[in-house]
């Protein structure tokens, strides 16, 4: 099991959001509430969307009591706000592929905001499907090395059904098929493995490296603007 690290392209985003916990908690809270109202109720055994949102919330350190409170409130207030999922695709500087997942109650506002960000920072918003073919949906599980034995972890991953295990300097990265993500995560947790990141992600098949300082700065500002927008839930890209 080996391969190119996917965590390296996610780590910067996670480090940034760790300093903006309140905003992230608000976004995830909205996603949890919508999952209850639109995904089939408050029982995660029957509501796959809610189950995935709970995994995301926990991987972002949202307290369990917060999760439970949001779910209970959404179950009682079944009407709530009228949000819809919309995915936008586009290009950053030098053709960096960008996918933006949003949850919005005003698609015109969201589309205008995102188009403005792309235009302002040297990119261009594209049509649906223009870059998604460059990504593959995978489950990613990341854990610090600590005292884990690589051979034992490899054996456990094979037995539980993970696709790939990558060893880096400070961490291990495990990837799974989307449908196997929960099984692998829970199986390894039952063996006392604790994850620093656990989420189903869009993983790039190719990467773009920016060598020009001006383009690097613009790409960073584009990502910051997108991630700071209240309607944006998550951003994937293939900037190396």
N, C-alpha and C positions, 0 to 999 in steps of 0.2 A: 504494500500500500504506500503510494507516494504520489506527489504531484505538486502543482503550483499552489502557493498559499492564497486562499480566498480571504482569510481573516485580515491580511495586511491591508486590503482595500476597505475593510469595515471598521478596523480599529480606530482610525482617525475620527470617524463619525461617532463611535461610542464614547471616545474620550471627550469629545465636544459636548455630547448630550449629557454626560455625567455632571457637567457644570451647569446644566439647565434643567435640573430635575423637575421643577414645577411645571414648566412648559411641556415636557415630555409626558408627565403624569396626566396633564389635561388632555393631550392628544390621545393617549392610550385609553383614558377614561371614556372619551367620546366613542372610540372604537368598540370598547366593551359594551357600552349602552346600545349602540347600533346593532351589534352582534346579537344581543338579547332580543331586540325588537324585530329584526329582520331575518335572523338565522334560525328561529324556531324555539325560542324560550330560554329559560335560565338553567336548564339541565345540560351540562356540557357532554354528557354521554350521548345525547341525541342532537346536540347543536355543535357541529364540527367547527363552524366559524367562531363560536364562543370559546371552544377548547383551544383553538389556535391563538386567540387573543389573550387568553389567560397565560399561555406559555410565554407569549411576547411580554406581557406585563411583568411576569415574574423574572424574566431574563433582564428586564430593565429595573429590577429592584423595587417595583411597586409593592407596598405592604399588602399582606393578605387581607387585612381589615378594610383597606381602601377598595380592593377588588370586590369583596363581598358586598360592601355598601353600594357600590355602583350597580352591581348586578341586581340586587334587591330593589333598588329604586327604579331601574329600567323595567323590571318585571311588573311593577305596580303601575308605572306611567307608560303604558303600552303605546300611546300616541307619540309623544316626544317630538323632536325636530325631524324634519324631512331631509335626511342626508342620503347622498348617493355616492357610490364608489366610481371614480373615474381615473383612468391611467393615462398619463401623457408621456410622449416620447420626444426626444430631441437630440440636438448635438451641442456640445460645448466647443471651446476653442480647439482647433486642429482635428475636429471630428470626433471628439470624445463622446461616446454613446451615453445617454442619460435616460433613465426611466423614473418617472415620478408618480407615486401612488397617492391619490388624494381622497379625502372624505369631505364632501362639501354640500352645503344647502343652497349654493348659488353658483352654478357651473359657469355662468358668464363672467362673474367676478374672478373666479379661480383661473379660468383660461386666460383672461386679460393680464392678471398678475404674473402668471408663469411666462407668458409670451414676452412681457416686459423684462423679466429677469434674463431670459435667454438673449434677447436683443441687446440689452445693456452691457452684458459681459461677454460679447463676442461669439455667441452661439446662435442657434436657430431652433425654434420649435417645429417638430415634424409631424407627419401624419401617423395614425395608429399602425404599428407594425414596422416602422422604419428602422428601429434598432433592436427590437425585442428578439429578433432571430439570432442576435449575437450573445444572448444570455440563456442559461438553463436553470430551471428551478431546482434547488437542492436544499436539503436540511443541513445546517451547519451547527456543530457543537464544538466549543473551544474551552479548554481547561489548562490552567497553569501546570507546569511540570511538577513542582513540589517534590513529593517523594514517590510519584507514580513510576512503576516499572514499565518501560516501553514494551517489553516482550509480553508482559501480563496484559497490558492495555490492548495490544494488538490481538492477542488471543480472545479477549473478551469482546472486542469489536467484531471479529470474525464470527464468533458464536452467536452474537445477538443479531447480526445481519447488517452491519454498517458497510458502506461502499468503499470508503477510503480513509486512511489514517496518515496524516502528515506530521512529522516531527520537526519543529523549529527550535530556535535557541531557548526560548522561555516558555513555550506552550506546545500543546498538541491540538491538532485540528482534525475533527472527524466529520465526514460528509455522508449523507444518506439520500436515498430517494425520498421525495416528499411524502409518499404514503407510508414510508417506514420510519419517518422522523420520530413520531411519538413513541413507537415501540422501542427504538434504539435508545432514546433519551431516558425513558423510564427504566429500561433494562439496565443501563449503566448506572443510573441513580440508585437502583436497588443494590448495586455492587459498591456503593459509597463513593462514586465519582460525582463531583460538584462542578458545574459549568459556569464560566464567566460570560459566556454568550451562547444562546440557544435559540435559533430562529430559522424559519424557512425563508430563504433568500434567492434573489435572482443573481446567479453567478456568471460573470463574463467568460466567454470562450477565448477571447483575445483582449489584449490590453494596449492602451495608447500611452506613450511616455511623452511628457511635455518638457522640452529642453529650454524653451524660451521663457525667461523670467516673467515677461509681461503676460504671456498666455497662462503661465502657472498661477499668477496672481488673479487673473480674471476667472480662471476655473475655480479657484478657491472661493472667490466672492460669489460666483454663481451658486455653488453648493451651499454656502452660508445663507444666501437669500432664500433659496428653495426650502432649506430645512427650518428656517425661521418663520416661514409662512404658516399661519394657523390651520389652513386647509390641507397642508401636506403631511402625510403620515410617514412616508419613508422615501428615500432617494437611493437608487442604485446607479452605478456608473462603472466604466471600464478604464478610468484614469489610473495608471500605474504609479 
